Amino acid sequence: MIIKKLLRFLFIGLVTVCFGACTGLGPTANLFKPSSPHDQYGQSLKEARLDHTALGNDWLAAGERALRDSLKITVPYRESGYFSATKAFAIGYRLDGQRGDRFLIQVETQGQKSTKVFIDVFSLEERNRTNLTAASKADTNILSWEPRKTQSYLIRIQPELLRSGSYTITVTREPALAFPVKGRDSRQISSYFGAVRDGGRRRHEGVDIFAPKGTPALASVDGIITGVGTNTLGGNVAFLADNERNIRLYYAHLDRWNVSNGQHVSVGDTVGFVGNTGNARTTGPHLHFGIYGFTDGATDPLPYIRLGRGPAKQALLTSSRLGDSVRVSAAKSVVRLAPHSDAPILGELPKSSALTIVGGTETWLRVELPNGLTGYVPSATIEAGNRALRRLVLSSSGNLLEAADTQSGTILSLPIGSAVDVLALTNTFQLVRNSDGKTGWLPLATASSRPINAATR
């Protein structure tokens, strides 16, 4: 009790330090300059010497482990999960990001107390290196983020210490830029980037968006008009510089302009009007829309302006099932890296194998095995673990353990002749329940005995 009170006392001091650091007002922000609110919180743990406590050290280790043991998702996606005040928690989700995407990551928590959740995004580099790319602000559980490079990324979610609750993470994708033709969307694009032009002598360096002559061509970003003029291919053209993303937007075949060089424009302002000037005189009116990097050539504009993939529609797992002990009901089940049947297999489980539900959806459960492996299993292959598989009478005494590990803590000692119900199995342990309702683990060797009333349990 004294240790617990001391830990809470230190934690109150930690929260005070972290609040100043996370808002950039405290001394920590100036002296150490951590790269994200998560790092600031970790630094304040060390300053309060909580990294020398089991819980503080476990929190730091969980954050690092989530960068290695991440799970793969496809956007849009959502799932529910649970974290406990007694166990440090962090989880990593991998996804493929493309330049031109905008991802919205939102974590909603439900618990007795409000909970700060750190959202960090890392780029996955060669040799399993991770580089911090984006981080949520300290006072919000929402992060809007745009990849600057097409590659794989990892989202790490980690709540602060000493908080319990369930959560729902939602990840959706929208285009990074506004659509450049009024009243149209990416379904009106009829010619795409890379298409052959002039008998193969060149490639199309943009997309063509068809619309009636005179339809407003709109600014897709806030920026500066850097080039208004005429050329042979594009006819009446305009360039719009986006300094935030280091790109220039190219508007071609305009019937006429509505801007001048050096003009500042905002999203939705009219740059010009759709026409068919230049080499488009023999085609219908359309806007040729291109994107060029400040330091490189043309890039495909489609990812920047294509329709979003809509809201996440996965049916959420009810919060009452989070943390439940379950077992494999089918002849076998497989643990997968991602919540779909084509995902890589992490492990194969025989019938009656023990699992704990830590998150997921109604269709795919995110489970943790007794050995710590986490992944997804089809919910159709799982059943509740409260009904006994059989009853055993112990032929030798043994300790009822907190985990499937001989080094774990002992719940109580069971004398010879104790009757226990077997609830689930691993290769070397059995999850059992004694006559007083205490549940824990027994090594298979200790639990060996004759079964009784196996058919009626």
Secondary structure, DSSP 8 states (H G I E B T S, - for coil): -HHHHHHHHHHHHHHHHHHHHHTT-SHHHHHT--SSHHHHHHHHHHHTTGGGSHHHHHHHHHHHHHHHS-EE--SSEEEEEEE-TTS---EEEEEEE-TTEEEEEEEEEESSS---EEEEEEEE-GGG-EEEEEE--TT-SEEEE--SSSEEEEEEEEE-SS--EEEEEEEEEEESS--SBTT--GGGEEE-TT-EEGGGTEE--SEEEE--TT-EEE-SSSEEEEEEEEETTTEEEEEEEETTTTEEEEEEEEEEES--TT-EE-TT-EEEEEB--GGGTTS--EEEEEEEESSS-EE--HHHHS---------B--GGGTT-EEEE-SSEEEEESSSSTTS-EEEEEETTBEEEEEEEBSSEEEEE-TTS-EEEEEGGGEEES-S-SEEEE-SS-EEEESSSSTTS-EEEEE-TT-EEEEEEE-SSEEEEEETTS-EEEEEHHHH-S-EESTTT-
